[in-house]
Amino acid sequence: MMGSRLQRLNPFRKNRQNSAGSSSKPREPSKASAHGLKVVAEGEQPVVDIVAVHGLNGHRDETWTAANGTHWLRDLLPKDIPNARIFCWGYDANTHGKRVSHQFLHDHAEQLVSDLCLRRKRTNTTKRPIIFVAHSLGGIIVKGALIHSDAARKGALEEHRSIKTSTYGIMFIGTPHQGGNGVQFGKLLVNAASVYKATTSRLLEHLERDSEWLQQQLRQYGPISGEFMTKFVYEEYETPTALGRSIMVVPKASAVVPGATDAEQIMIHADHKEMVKFESKENNDYEKVSGHLITMVRSAGSVISLRWEEEIRIDAARSNAEKSFSVVFSLSEVSETNHFVARQAELTAMHKTLSEGTGRQAVTLHGLGGIGKTQLAIAYIKAHRDNYSAIFWLNIKDEVSVKQSYLRLVKRILQDCPSASRLGVFTDDKKQDEVVAAAKRWLEHPKNTQWLIVFDNYDNPKVPGNVDPGAVDIRQFLPEAHHGSVIITTRSSKVNMGYRVKVGKLEDVRHSLQILSNISHREGVIDDPNAAELARELDGLPLALATAGAYLYQVATSFADYLCLYRASWRRLQQMSPEVSTYEDRQLYSTWQLSLDHIKQQSEIASKLLQLWAYFDNQDLWFELLREGRTGGPQWLYQLTEDELTFTKAVRVLCDYGLIDVDKSSKGNVVESQGYGMHSCVHSWTVHVVNQEWDSEMAGVAIKCVGRHAPEDNVQHSWLTQRRLLRHLIRCWGFIDDGRLDEDGKNSILHIFGYVCSDHERFDEAEKMYLRALQGFEKAWGPDHTSTLDTVNNLGKLYVDLGRFDEAEKVCLRALQGYEKAWGPDHTSTLKTAWGPDRTSTLITVYNLSLLYANLGRLNEAEKVCLRALQGYEKAWGPDHTSTLATVNNLGSLYKSLGRLDEAKKMYLRALQGFKKA
């Protein structure tokens, strides 16, 4: 069987010309790499942090690892406590020379607090309960860390206090809390160190010298020790040392503090080193340790929650002793949602900006209406409310709204901070400007620095290009002091204040399904394929997902039926859907009307482009494609496509309101300019709202642009251009296929559409397009017109691709007979005089027929027609033309199939040499 491509005809197009490193063996990890915090288990929806700290001469991982390689904190405990995040903390624990001192231990304790604060702050888990697991001298460091944390108040280390506040329990395993039975504390320290390496007299000297100081320092732990659930774990057996003798490293008298509040003592049947190494879950000592940890985890949440509430009250009281600017937290100005999901990257970026640096910090959230900017701001506030003394929510959709918001703000200030009246703060509905000025003075007070203001719905900003007299200048409503924090939500990408966060669609379909599930209150949504299809259709737009969920909550419609309604009756469905109270514009079909009104004021051409876009696909619309509509198109399109700068100017207006964006799929395409795309829900809005009635003229413009821009196979990069056109082509074909657009006079375009679809193996659609084109040509020109025959030829090739060889032979013979009648058997001399050298219709059909016969196994007939095609091409184009050489190559394949190998070799060599030359 011959594998070459059949050739098609497209006479309706004019020709166009378009313009390391080497690998190396990985290094062994250094000891420094075992320093700091390491997460050994992230946990499933963790509610507690378990932090393990080793002792002197220990190791972050090896201390907890048994001889069989089992790291119980990593391999065993997560299965028993899946809702815990488990850390191991490492530090430079080598005991040599003068480095072992009280300052040495103090620095490590402070570093432990710092590392924990940083990690918990980055992961927004500052208030999560903590349970420490400390081995040997690691317990000394944990105590020092909690003493340091308790002492932290105001200043740079104030946040360190959160570690002590969040600590619920501590499991001290073999920790020498005190000397006992005549054993000096310094001697205990030396014993613990000597388990791992020989200890010099100089080391003993340093440890004994500092032991008195350590004892004195650790007495500070007593007053706070009662705030923690404590487990004292002690060893049963002596431990072999590096010197060859065995010792009881930390006797029970030293490991257990008698009379300690909320404390329990536990014996481990092991020596000092092995008491933190468990080979399996069946180990009796592991069952003890894990059992106590499980019990602590169960109780930690409620205790720490109450402790944090008390901490906040104490801090508030401390602040009030000086001058209070605290206002009770409230989100009454905005509707909260119960379906907020994902957005962790955005929340992290917001927190990084608003929590770091000095002076006033600002974040601008911009994006499409309904994308979830307001809900993102709410989520941030709920996560970090304790970082601010006062949080205010202002609606700045217009000046009236923002002034009314300021009036409500002032009432809250006067209610919670009566002393504010002495600063000139007052409320009077008839003096709104004065009220705003007074509120700003209160916010500008030099001691009032921890407030946060959200300016929501800043969608009509006074920026260059916005001629709306109702546009708002946010600067007149911003406090002038260089402190505080500001969040702005806007649809306009022109708002340029502080750190800008572009809020996009939800990329993970699971997050979309979660919204559908939460709003519809239906079970099994996550695993429902119909729900997944609906989620993909709504393409991560939270407002669309919430609207669908609200509708499905009220009716018994299935997800599949809703999707059918969405596609068939979009406008009616949206009008009948319940309002979504958590969005400013509560219905999907009206949410972008304000943006459209502003666009019309700024650029009538841009609004017309938005209207025309309804007749293209929503993705990848580009300048060169629209430029095809200049000839015979509307005047506004002629102006729009005058040059690329004019086109880009109009596109920027749509981009400014988030309605369109650069299409990612067209980035890096070197053939033509980059394209732009819009969200599928916005596209549905352009179809059903922007175009309230069908516009056949605009549909005709779209079809004309696509048909004219489709390149032939011999044009450079033709396949790339065709691929970009395909989605637009399929949409335009739908207008003809469903009868909305008259197909009269569009036979040539339908032929081109079939050509492109066939090239991209969309054979079923291509057949329909060719048949519709054929019917039109036969009606207009008759069955024997060359335009008709060109479509017949391409239909024959399509049938070969589909394996429908009988039909292929029938239509190929019809095309051949028609061409022979019109042009003669060779179609060469006539072509050169009347039609130019491009039209070799007869020979192409003969060539296709030879391939068809080869596929049918009718090799003798295939040889006959292939030789005829070769002779014709040689006569028309010469022996070295690529069309001639392709036929030579196919003849070689045919001879190979016939077993005539010498002749096949001859043909292959001729083709090879010719192609090299060409």
Buried (B, 14 or more C-beta within 10 A) or exposed (E): EBEBEBBBBBBBBEEBEBEEEEEEEEEEEEEEEBBBBBBBBEBEEBBBBBBBBBBBBBBBBEBBBBEEEBBBBBBBBBEBBEBBBBBBBBBEBBBEEEEBBBEBBBBBBBBBBBBBBEBBBEBBBBBBBBBBBBBBBBBBBBBBBBBBBBEBEEEEBEBBBBBBBBBBBBBBBBBBBBBBEEBBBBBBBBBBBBBBBEBEEEBBBBBBEBBEBBBEBBEBBEEBBEBBBBBBBBBEBEBEBEEEEEBBBBBBBBBBBEEBEEBBBBBBEBBBBBBBBBBEBEBEBBEBBBEBBEBBBEEBBEBBEEBBEEBEEEBEEEBEEEEBBBBEEBBEBBBBBEBBBBBEEBBEBBBBBBEEEEEBBBBBBBBBBBBBBBBBBBBBBEBBEBBBBBBBBBBBBBBEBBBBBBBBBBEBBBEBBEEBBEBEBBBEEEEBEEBBEBBBBBBBBEEBBBBBBBBBBBBBBBBEEBEEEEBBEBEEBBBEBEBBBBBBBBBBBBBEBBBBBBBBBBEEBEBBBBBBBBBBEBEEBEEBEBBBBBBBBBBBBBBBBBBBBBBBEEEEEBBEEBBEBBEEEBBEBBEEBBEBEBBBBBBBBBBBBBBBEBBBBBBEBBBBBBBBBBBBBBBBBBBBBBBBBBEEBBEBBBBBBEEBEBBEBBBBBBBBBBBBBBBEBBEEBEBBBBBBBBBBBBBBBBBBBBBEEEBEEBBBBBBBBBBBBBBBEEBEBBBBBBBBBBBBBBBBBEBBBEEEBEBEEBBBBBBBBBBBBBBBEBBEBBBBBBBBBBBBBBEEBEEBBBBBBBBBBBBBBBBBBBEBBEBBBBBBBBBBEBBBEBBEEBBBEBBEEEBEEEBBBBBBBBBBBBBBBBBBEBBEBBBBBBBBBBBBBBBBBEEBBBBBBBBBBBBBBBBBBBEBEEBBEBBBEBBBEBBEEE
